Amino acid sequence: MTNEKAELINTLIELEERIDEIWEYHPENPNRIDVESEFNDLQRTRILLQTQIDELGGIEGDEWM
């Protein structure tokens, strides 16, 4: 297989993966992810994790967020 062909195949694979990711949120997907709900869930989880990290002494440098 040539380098060019391998690169094209890799690009195609990357595009297919991205299409699959986007489909999870697409309005025509009957099982789509509710973006607002997902966002809120992630925000809550982030706060819980930050609290747990702080209770364990925080992160060195504390400038990560």
N, CA and C of each residue as an Amber inpcrd file, in Angstrom:
protein
   195
   0.8530000  -1.1690000   0.0000000   0.0000000   0.0000000   0.0000000
   0.9000000   1.2340000   0.0000000   0.5250000   2.2090000  -0.8130000
   1.3210000   3.4290000  -0.8820000   1.0200000   4.3290000   0.3160000
   1.9530000   5.2340000   0.5690000   1.7830000   6.2040000   1.6490000
   0.5280000   7.0530000   1.4200000   0.3350000   7.4710000   0.1800000
  -0.8160000   8.3140000  -0.1570000  -2.1310000   7.5770000   0.1310000
  -2.1840000   6.3160000  -0.2740000  -3.3950000   5.5240000  -0.0540000
  -3.6410000   5.3340000   1.4440000  -2.5950000   5.0720000   2.2060000
  -2.7260000   4.8950000   3.6510000  -3.2340000   6.1740000   4.3050000
  -2.7220000   7.3170000   3.8660000  -3.1760000   8.5950000   4.4120000
  -4.6450000   8.8420000   4.0870000  -5.0560000   8.5200000   2.8670000
  -6.4520000   8.7010000   2.4840000  -7.3710000   7.7930000   3.3020000
  -6.9440000   6.5680000   3.5180000  -7.7400000   5.6290000   4.3270000
  -7.8300000   6.1290000   5.7590000  -6.7290000   6.5980000   6.3140000
  -6.7440000   7.1420000   7.6800000  -7.6610000   8.3520000   7.7840000
  -7.6330000   9.2160000   6.7870000  -8.5130000  10.3790000   6.7730000
  -9.9670000   9.9450000   6.7100000 -10.2630000   8.9540000   5.8910000
 -11.6240000   8.4340000   5.7860000 -12.0950000   7.8620000   7.1200000
 -11.2410000   7.1240000   7.7890000 -11.5780000   6.5600000   9.1020000
 -11.8670000   7.6790000  10.0980000 -11.0350000   8.7130000  10.1000000
 -11.2420000   9.8470000  11.0010000 -12.5790000  10.5320000  10.7230000
 -12.9170000  10.7050000   9.4410000 -14.1880000  11.3210000   9.0790000
 -15.3720000  10.4710000   9.5340000 -15.2760000   9.1680000   9.3300000
 -16.3510000   8.2760000   9.7560000 -16.5530000   8.3360000  11.2680000
 -15.4620000   8.3840000  12.0120000 -15.5590000   8.4940000  13.4730000
 -16.2230000   9.8090000  13.8660000 -15.8590000  10.8940000  13.1920000
 -16.4500000  12.2070000  13.4880000 -17.9380000  12.2160000  13.1360000
 -18.3000000  11.6220000  12.0080000 -19.7090000  11.5280000  11.6120000
 -20.4930000  10.7680000  12.6750000 -19.9280000   9.6720000  13.1630000
 -20.5880000   8.9010000  14.2220000 -20.7770000   9.7390000  15.4830000
 -19.7580000  10.5330000  15.8420000 -19.8590000  11.3920000  17.0210000
 -20.9570000  12.4300000  16.8490000 -20.9940000  13.0700000  15.6870000
 -21.9860000  14.1140000  15.4210000 -23.3940000  13.5200000  15.3810000
 -23.5350000  12.3090000  14.8690000 -24.8420000  11.6690000  14.7790000
 -25.4870000  11.5340000  16.1650000 -24.6820000  11.3820000  17.1900000
 -25.2170000  11.2510000  18.5460000 -26.0520000  12.4650000  18.9340000
 -25.8110000  13.6170000  18.2930000 -26.5040000  14.8600000  18.6250000
 -27.4380000  15.3430000  17.5140000 -27.4730000  14.6390000  16.4100000
 -28.2300000  15.0730000  15.2310000 -29.7320000  15.0450000  15.4990000
 -30.4390000  16.0970000  15.0700000 -31.8900000  16.1660000  15.3070000
 -32.6860000  14.9980000  14.7160000 -32.1910000  14.3840000  13.6580000
 -32.9120000  13.2660000  13.0460000 -32.6350000  11.9280000  13.7240000
 -31.7060000  11.9030000  14.6610000 -31.4050000  10.6830000  15.3970000
 -32.4600000  10.5330000  16.5000000 -33.2780000   9.4810000  16.4380000
 -34.3310000   9.3230000  17.4440000 -33.7750000   9.0820000  18.8490000
 -32.5360000   8.6740000  18.9480000 -31.9060000   8.4080000  20.2510000
 -30.8260000   9.4380000  20.5660000 -30.9740000  10.6230000  20.0000000
 -29.9350000  11.6540000  20.1570000 -29.7400000  12.0510000  21.6180000
 -28.5550000  12.5480000  21.8760000 -28.2010000  13.0470000  23.1990000
 -28.7440000  14.4640000  23.3190000 -29.4030000  14.7390000  24.4260000
 -29.8830000  16.0910000  24.7160000 -28.6740000  16.9080000  25.1620000
 -28.2530000  17.8340000  24.3280000 -27.0300000  18.5940000  24.5690000
 -27.1010000  19.3710000  25.8790000 -28.2130000  20.0240000  26.1390000
 -28.3180000  20.8230000  27.3590000 -28.2510000  19.9400000  28.6000000
 -28.9210000  18.8150000  28.5560000 -28.8960000  17.8950000  29.6830000
 -27.4900000  17.3240000  29.8860000 -26.8570000  16.9270000  28.7960000
 -25.4900000  16.3940000  28.8660000 -24.5320000  17.4340000  29.4280000
 -24.6740000  18.6760000  28.9620000 -23.8250000  19.7620000  29.4340000
 -24.0010000  19.9610000  30.9410000 -25.2440000  20.0030000  31.3800000
 -25.5140000  20.1900000  32.8040000 -24.9740000  19.0370000  33.6430000
 -25.1310000  17.8070000  33.1500000 -24.5930000  16.6410000  33.8600000
 -23.0780000  16.7300000  33.9920000 -22.4160000  17.1310000  32.9040000
 -20.9560000  17.2520000  32.9320000 -20.5130000  18.3620000  33.8860000
 -21.2450000  19.4600000  33.9100000 -20.9210000  20.5540000  34.8310000
 -21.0210000  20.0820000  36.2830000 -22.1070000  19.3550000  36.6000000
 -22.2770000  18.8420000  37.9620000 -21.1550000  17.8670000  38.3300000
 -20.8150000  16.9920000  37.4120000 -19.7480000  16.0230000  37.6600000
 -18.4200000  16.7310000  37.8760000 -18.1680000  17.7640000  37.0840000
 -16.9340000  18.5380000  37.2330000 -16.8420000  19.1580000  38.6200000
 -17.9360000  19.7240000  39.0830000 -17.9520000  20.3510000  40.4090000
 -17.7000000  19.3080000  41.4960000 -18.3310000  18.1420000  41.3590000
 -18.1120000  17.0710000  42.3380000 -16.6510000  16.6310000  42.3590000
 -16.0630000  16.4730000  41.1900000 -14.6580000  16.0560000  41.1130000
 -13.7380000  17.1240000  41.6980000 -14.0050000  18.3840000  41.3880000
 -13.1860000  19.4600000  41.9330000 -13.2760000  19.4940000  43.4570000
 -14.4670000  19.2700000  43.9770000 -14.6580000  19.2470000  45.4280000
 -13.8710000  18.1000000  46.0540000 -13.9490000  16.9210000  45.4430000
 -13.2110000  15.7690000  45.9680000 -11.7130000  16.0140000  45.9280000
 -11.2330000  16.6050000  44.8400000  -9.8020000  16.9000000  44.7200000
  -9.3830000  17.9040000  45.7860000 -10.2020000  18.9310000  45.9820000
  -9.9000000  19.9350000  47.0070000  -9.8520000  19.3020000  48.3960000
 -10.7760000  18.3820000  48.6660000 -10.7960000  17.7070000  49.9630000
  -9.5630000  16.8450000  50.1790000  -8.9510000  16.4190000  49.0870000
  -7.7380000  15.6040000  49.1710000  -6.4730000  16.4530000  49.0840000
  -6.6210000  17.7520000  49.2020000  -5.4560000  18.6260000  49.2180000
  -5.2600000  19.4200000  47.9540000  -6.1720000  19.3100000  47.0230000
  -6.0680000  20.0970000  45.7880000  -5.0170000  19.5600000  44.8380000
  -4.7690000  20.3360000  43.8280000  -3.7690000  19.9950000  42.8150000
  -2.6000000  20.9430000  42.9970000  -1.4060000  20.3920000  42.9300000
  -0.2160000  21.2320000  43.0570000  -0.2460000  22.3050000  42.0030000
  -0.0140000  23.5210000  42.4120000  -0.0290000  24.6330000  41.4780000
  -1.4020000  25.2720000  41.3710000  -2.4410000  24.5270000  41.6350000
  -3.8390000  24.9810000  41.6170000  -4.1740000  25.9430000  40.4850000
  -3.3380000  26.0320000  39.4590000  -3.6110000  26.9460000  38.3620000
  -4.1180000  26.2000000  37.1350000  -4.5550000  24.9640000  37.3350000
  -5.0370000  24.1680000  36.1960000  -6.4030000  24.5900000  35.7380000
  -7.1800000  25.2830000  36.5860000  -8.5150000  25.7280000  36.1700000
  -8.7550000  27.1300000  36.6310000
